[in-house]
């Protein structure tokens, strides 16, 4: 079961927390913003993240998916 407290945590990740959760999967990207979009049909927590494209201030966005394993109490992250 996902508790109300855990649900609140999983739906309020910051862009910094998402960057850390992805670890090496997004090491070349610098996130500048994030917004929770919803829960996918597969039970993943979906975020849109904005990241820097260049030094002139260019930005782009992509999606990050969090998967929560309640048996282990762990969250894993993947990027689209």
N, C-alpha and C positions, 0 to 999 in steps of 0.2 A: 504494500500500500504506500502511496505517496501522501505524506501528511500535509496539512495546510501550511505548516511552516516550511517544509521542503519545497512545496509548490511555489511559495512566495520567493524563496531563494532562487529556484530554477528559472523564474520568469523576470528576475531583476538583475541579471548579470550586467556589469559595465563593460565597455569596450576593452578596458585593461584586463578584466577578469577573463574575457573571451580570448584575448591575445595570449594570456598565460595558459589557459586550458588547451589551446591549440599547440602550444610549445613549439616544436620544430616544424610543424606543418605550415606555419605562416611566418617564418622568421624573416622573410624579405619584405613583409608588409608592416606598415605602421597604421593601426586602427586609430581613428579619430572620433568615432561615434558608433553607437549600437542602439537597436530598438527591437524589442521582442515582438514577433509577428504572430505566433500561435503555436499550437501543438499539431504536428503532422498526423496523418492517418496511422503511421507506424509508431507513434508515441514519442517522437523526438521533439525537442523544444527548438523552434526555429527563430533565429535572429537575422536581421539585416545589419551588416556592418559597413561603415564607410572607411576608406583607407586612402592614404596619400599615394598619388601616382608619380608625382615629380616635385622638385624643389620650388617650382613656380606656383604651387598651391593647387595643382590639379587633383581631383578626387574621383573615386569610383566606388562602387559598392558590390557586395557579394553576400551570400548567405552562409551562416554558421549553424550547425546542427549539434545540439547537446543530447546525449543519450545517458539516462540515469539508470544505474543498476541498483535497485533497492536491496538486493541480497548482499551486495558488497558495500553499499553506501558510497559508490563512486560515480563520477561523471566523466564521460569521455566526449571529445569534441572532434568534429570533422568540418571541413570547409568545402563549399560547392565549387 
